[in-house]
Amino acid sequence: MAKPLQHQRRTIVGTLGIAACAGIFPTLPLRSATSAEPMSIIEIWKSPACGCCNDWIKHLEANGFRTRAYDQGNTAKRREVGMPAHYGSCHTALIDGYVIEGHVPAREIKRLLKEKPKALGLTVPEMPIGTPGMDGPEYGGQLDPYNVLLVRQDGTARIYQAYTNKRAPK
């Protein structure tokens, strides 16, 4: 006697779930509950004592990113991935083949991953007050204007998104 279709579906889904937990399909991407897009891990190289880097990581996680931080500084990693030093900041990150340097808002990282331009990545040079991670109460509500730059493979850059003195959208 044939099993009802609904039972067959549950059996297949259950089997795949068990297989995934057992590591049989280790290359299946994790998916968020609200998105059909695979969730990527953003890897971050930073100083172990940097509070603003930790606050930026919290900003990323609050916006759906999974993170992995390495507390070994970022100068060597920035050089290794080819981000020009004059675009530098206090942390360097990698996600899906792109370099993210400094306090780039999660909104712009999501946009980058959606648009997939041919580029090295994004940067917010230095550490402008009011950027994610540099926007806590210790800054007294100060909001400096800043630009998120798209850095091309040749090291040149263009403005990807300009922020005036208004708080960056979450």
N, C-alpha and C positions, 0 to 999 in steps of 0.2 A: 504494500500500500504506500502510495506517495505521501511524503510529508507536506503539510501546508507550506506555502511560499513564505509566510511570515516566520515560521519556525526555521526554515532553511536560512533565511537572511540573518536571524539571530545567531545561528550556529556559525556561519561564516564570519560575522563580525566578532563573535567571541573568540574564535580560533585565531583571527588576525591579532586581536588584542593580546592573547596569551603569547603568540609568536613574537610580537613586538616587545613585550616585557621580558621574554627570554633572550632577546638579542638576536633573534633569527633575521629580523629586518632592520639592522642598525642604521641603514641609510635613509629610512623614512623620516621626513622632516616633521618636527613638532609643529602643531598649528594652534593658534590661539582660539579661544572659544568664540570670539567675535569676528574673526577674520579667516578668510580662506587662504591667506598668504602664509608661507612658511615663516616661522619665527627664527630669526638669525641671532646669534650671539655677537654682541659687540665687545671686543677685547680692548682693554684700556691699560696703558702703561702710565704710571704716575708715581709721585713721591709718596712714601708711606705716611708722611706727616701732613699731607695736604688736605685740609678740610673742604676747600672749595671743589676739589676733584670729587670727593665723596658726595658732596651736595649735587654735583652734576650727574653722578651715577644715580642718585635717588630720583632726579628729574627724568632720566632715561627710563628707569624702571617704572615710574608712575605713568609713563607714556607707552608702556607695553614692550619695552626692550628687555631682553635677557642680557646680563652683563657678566663679565669675568675680568677682574682687575689684577694687575701685577704691580706690586709695590717695589719697583726697582728703578724708578725714574723713567723719563721718556726721551732724553736727548739722543741716546744711542738708537732707540727705535725710530725716532723721527728721521734720523740720518739714514737708517737701513731702508725705510720705505720711500725715501726720496722726497720728503716734504722739505722745501727750502727753509732754512733756519729763520729767515726774516718773517715767515708766517707763523712762527712758533708761539707756543703757549705752555701751560703747565702740565698738560697731559696729551697723549697721542693715542688714538683708537683706530681699530680696523673693523670693518664690517662689509661683507660681501665684495671684497676686493677694493674697497674705497678706504682712504685715510680720512679720519675726522680729527682735526687738530683744534684743541681748545674748547671753549664753552659754546659749542654749536647747539642751537635749540633742536629738540627732538623733531619738531615740525619740519625743519629743513632736512634732517637726515631721512625722514620718511619720504619727503619729496624727491630727494636724490635717488633713493632706492626704487621709487616708482618710475621716475623719468629715465634713469640709467644713462646719463650722459657719458661720453668718452672723456674721462677726467681722472686725475689723481685722487681728488676728494674735496672736502670742505674744510675751511678754517675760519675761526674768529681769532685773529692774531692778538697777542698779549692777553690781558684779562680785564675787559671792560666791565665796569660795575653796572649791574642790571641784567647781565646775561644769566642764563640758567646756571646755578651754582655760585654766582656772584650777586645774588639777589636776596640774601637773608637779612634779618633784622639788624645785624651788625653794620650794614651799609646805610642805615638810616633812610631807606626809601629812595636813595639816589639812583637815577636811571640814566646812564650815559648812552648817547647814540652809538651805534656800531654797525658794521657790515659783516655779513656772512659771505665769504669769498669762495668761488668755485675755482680750484687750482687745476690747471690743465697739465697734461703729461709733460710739457716742456717747461713747467715751472712758472709760467705766466698765470695771471688770475683775472677774473672779472667779478663784479658784484653779482651774487646769486640772490641775495635778499638784503635790503637795507632796513634797519630798525631805527626809528627816531627815538625820542626820549620816552616812548611809551613802552610798557612792559611787553615782552615777547609773548605771543599766544602760547598756551601750553600744548 
